[in-house]
Amino acid sequence: MKKLSIIAMLMTVVGLLFWQPQLASADELSGHSHEPGLRYLISKNALVKDAKGSYRPNDNVTRGEFASYLAKAMNLQETSDIVFKDVPDTYLHAKDIKLAASAGIITGYGDGSFKPNAAISRQHMAIMLERAIDYLEIPKGTSSITFKDNASIIKDYRQAVAVGAQLGIIQGSNGYFMPNKNATIGQAATFIHRLMTLAGDLNDGNSNSGKPNPGDPNDGNSNGGKPNPGDPNDGNSNGGNTNTGDPNDGNSNGGNPGDPNTDSSKYAIKEISNGTLVGNQGFSTFADAEKAMTKNTQVIVQNDKIVKMSSGYVVTNNYVALKSETINDSIGVAGNTEMEYLGSDETQVKVRLAGQVGYLKHADVTLIPFAMSKGRSYYTNENGEIKHTLYDHKTNKYSSSYVYGKAPSFMKPGEKYYSWDGISFTNGNGSSKGDAYNYYQFLPARATTQYTAEELDAYIMQKLAEMESTGITQYKDATKKSKLIGLGKTLKEVEAKSQINAMLILSLAQHESAYGMSPHAQDLNNLFGLYVYDTNPLNKKFDSIVANINELVDKFLQPNYITPGGSPGRNFANGAVIGSKALGFNVKYASDPYWGAKIAGHYYRAEKALGFKDANNPYTIGITTTPGLNVRTEASTGNSPLFTYARSGMPVIITNSATNGWYEVLSDKLHTGTAFVSKDYVQVINTVK
């Protein structure tokens, strides 16, 4: 028996000797140079093992595989009727290839083929990546990066290679790009991982992002509310449709077993009485409940949540992305944002935010009938200035307020006014009281401030002393430590070179960086929260404040927010003003609907301290009235347009109205000469200043 025991032990030891090395080498990706990217694709179910149980990280990636990786990583969902003659429905990656084609990321060949099994070259990969960059709306600016073998790159692909290299998505070797070399699965995984990291999708394996909003840097301000650039559907994988597992999403599969209205009585009609809901008439479907509504005081309720009402407003519970049908683009919206209620069905709510019409899921918003409102944000005339007081719907308290300019003449002291867009104002009954464009909020960026560098520096020190005197810890020693100190000369140089208002940039910096005292400003020389998102705080450090300002101008404002171009949904140019959610930078730069007004407030306070030089000698501002309006270099239709406004409602600075039939204007496109636009399509507005 002892011999048998010894033999058994020896066999066990020998078995372990053979078994342990196999355990250690079971994961072929451990220590691989592209391991992070490969594991990222695995987390997205984009990369799977072959029949032999291998991920094949060193094999050449095919065109079909790369298209599939992109479709799954980007969670593409919208398809069209695009087909390729060599991609039958039975092909392994057929669905993903169709999704990528529908998104414009792949185009195929002239003969109608896609060649899905062909190894993809590095330059073909670069062009697909650039299209993905455009689809994800990642700011890319203008790149001048070239490689030693640039001449070997297909001419039409050179810009794509330069953009990918500038963003750090693709890299060469010893100055060479090697455009015709085939990429491996590992390299492809790394490229896509870098792309999605820029888009705000961290390597967590759970992000089901649609179209991120990467042009929305965090403002570092507690009132800012920046969108989550990698999650426009707020964590839902169904792209705006209801989540069948959510008991509050209006889907018949979601009911709460503890609620008496589930199953046969999923919906209930209740009536508003003295600010509360009474009654409980049950219905099995939303349609039946909707038909039974006979009074304006009735609402439809599901699990104690109002899902339909006759009138009221909508408040976002948290950050959401609103797909605006008005401009065909996704707009980030901060939590606690009030919007107009236009209607609802069992799955979604139709809203209007500053003129932008779109739909949101019931789970993302709260419907508040006017008869049940405990408070709303409002505007008042305080000593001749317009003051905006904000209401926090989570705490049911008025939370903060700010002044951002002079009050329009129709605003009477002691009365409350309401506005969905900061332009058109009503009283509490909804009756129109007047329209008003705040001068600083709707002043195009190409304006030149009349203040000198010395005056800007003097104001900065005055403001820092004021903030320091508050005793707030964040502003301790602000007059010695703020990153705004001595910035006047730099701002005026940027104004002269880039034709962007120096005071506007200063106001933006004050708001975004807490007067140069925020951690990002102090530690990273980042005054504008560039590349900082709610869920992906990329802590990019700038060599200097000057470098940070240049990055803002060259990679954000100039190419994406000021210069018109592209088609709706493919650029951030919604008017070259800080604006609101109706128009301007605010549409895409920040989810806080009052971001533009708050920055206008900084400009206004500087003017107030320095004597209103800009307001006393103002620019004439007009608003375009038609989409597709051409701006020309001569007062004639005989020359090619300098650029075209894709949308209507764009603010322009009019410098001369004497030309017959034309306005001379400042060009939103960087241009040293004169520009002209037809008078027939521009309406001059009166601004409050």
Secondary structure, 3 states (H helix, E strand, C coil): CHHHHHHHHHHHHHHHHHHHHHHHCCCCCCCCCCHHHHHHHHHCCCCCCCCCCCCCCCCECEHHHHHHHHHHHCCCCCCCCCCCCCCCCCCCCHHHHHHHHHCCCCCCCCCCCCCCCCECEHHHHHHHHHHHHHHCCCCCCCCCCCCCCHHHCCHHHHHHHHHHHHCCCCCCECCECCCCCECEHHHHHHHHHHHHHHCCCCCCCCCCCCCCCCCCCCCCCCCCCCCCCCCCCCCCCCCCCCCCCCCCCCCCCCCCCCCCCCHHHCEEEEEEECCEEEEEEEECCHHHHHHHCCCCCEEEEECCEEEECCCEEEEECCCEEEEECCCCEEEEECCCCEEEEEEECCCEEEEEECCEEEEEEHHHEEEEEHHHCCCCCEEEEECCEEEEEEEECCCCEEEEEEEEEECCCCCCCCCCEECCCCCEEECCCCCEEEECEECCCCCCCCCCCCCCHHHHHHHHHHHHHHHHCCCCHHHCCHHHHCCCCCCHHHHHHHHHHHCCCHHHHHHHHHHHHCCCCCHHHHHHCCCCCCCECCCCECCCCCCCHHHHHHHHHHHHHHHHHHCCCCCCCCCCCCCCCCCCCCCCCHHHHCCCCCHHHHHHHHHHHHHHHHCCHHHHCCCEEEEECCCCEEEECCCCCCCCEEEEECCCCCEEEEEECCCCCEEEECCCCCCCCCEEEEHHHEEECCEEC
